Amino acid sequence: MKKPNSTEGQSASELIDQKLAELGDWRGETLSRMRRLIKEAAPEVVEEWKWMGTPVWSQNGIICTGESYKSKVKLTFAKGASLKDPAGLFNASLDGNVRRAIDINEGEEVDANAFKELIRAAAELNASGKKAKTERAK
């Protein structure tokens, strides 16, 4: 018997749709916009549902995750430290050797073109098979 709130049998995309609808505020709208930009930048991206409720976008490895918190939406790039970020979108997790994140607060909007460039660069890095660098790319 299926439990009332069970995710069994649902696709990752359906679970992400459900999460966005449940948020029902600016965080859902923001995460939905970023999801759309990810799909535009990397049409072959695969949506996954990991770690008990985290949307993940992958293509030959994880590109980024999308998390929602009370006061922000966080997009964490698995190999962000290896990506060039000329627009300076990365504003969180800057001290780590591998990951980088973009924290989006209510009322903020991320530059769509710069974000799509980061997504494409992350997909290309994954496709290259190269491991993430241990120092931040310039």
N, C-alpha and C positions, 0 to 999 in steps of 0.2 A: 504494500500500500504506500502511495506517495504521501509524504509529509506535506502539510499546508504550505510551508515556505521553502520546500525543497527546490534545489536547482537542477535536480536530476532530469536528464532528457532535454534540457535547454541548451542552445548553442551559446557560445561566448558572446556573439553579437546580440542575441536576445537578452542575455544577462546584463550586458552593458546598457542596452536600451532601457531595461527595467531600472537599473541603478540611476540613470540620468533622470528618468521620470520621478523616481522616489525622492531625489534631491529637491526637485521642484522649486529651486530658487536660482540665484545668479551662478552658483557653483555648477548646477546642472547645465545651464545655458553655456557657461564658459567651457566646460568639459566637452559638451556637444560640438561647439565651434572648433575646438582643438582637434577633436576626432575627425571632423569633416576635413580640416586642413591636412591631417596626417594621410587620410585616404586620397586626397587630391595629389599630394606630393609623392606618395608611394602606392600607386593603385594595386600593387601585388601584395600589400601588407595583409597579414593574418591577425585577426583579433583573437585574443586569448583571455581567459578568466583564471587568475592565479591567486595564490596566497589568501584564500578565503574572501575574495571579493575585490580584487584589484584588476582593472582593465589593463591589458598589456597589448602592445602592437609590435609584431615581429615580422622580420623578413631575413632569413638566413641567420637568425639570432634576434635577441630583443633589441628593438629600437628604443622604445621608451614605455614607461608605465604612467598611468594617470590616477592620481589619488585626490580625494577631496577631504578637506579638514574643515573645521568650524569657520576659520577665517581665511582660507586660501585653497586654491587648486594647485597641485604640484605635479609637474611633468618631469620625471626623472629619466635621463638618458643613460642607458647602461654603459656606454663607452664615451660619454660626453667629454671627458678630459682629453680625448684624442681628436676632437672635432674643432675646427676653426670656428670662431664665433665673432665675426667682425661687427655684428650689430649689438653685441653685448647682451644677448638674451639670457644667458645663464646668470642667475643671481643667487643661487643656493647650492649647497654641497660643493663649494669651491675649494675646500681644503683636501678633499679626497684625491686619490691617485687615479681613479677610474671613472666614477660617475660624476655627472653634473646635473643640476636641476633648474627648472624655471618655476618660481613661485608666482602665482597670479592672485592678487588681492581683488576684492570687490571694486568695480569701477575701472580696473586696469584692462587694457587691451594689448595683446601681443601683436607685433608687426607680422602680418600674415606671410609676406614674401620671405622675410628673414627666417621665420619659423619653418616654412616649407624647405628652405635651403638646408637648414639643420637636419630635417627629416631625411632629405635626399642624401646628404653626406653620411648620415648614420647608416642608411640602407647600403650605400656604396662601401662603407667600411666593413659592414657585416659580409657583404658579397665577396670582398677581397680575401676574406679568411684571415686577415691580420688580427693579432691580439691588440687589445687596447694598450696605448702607451702609458707609461707610469708617470709621465709629466704632462702638464697641460700644453695643448697645441697653441701656437701663437697665431 
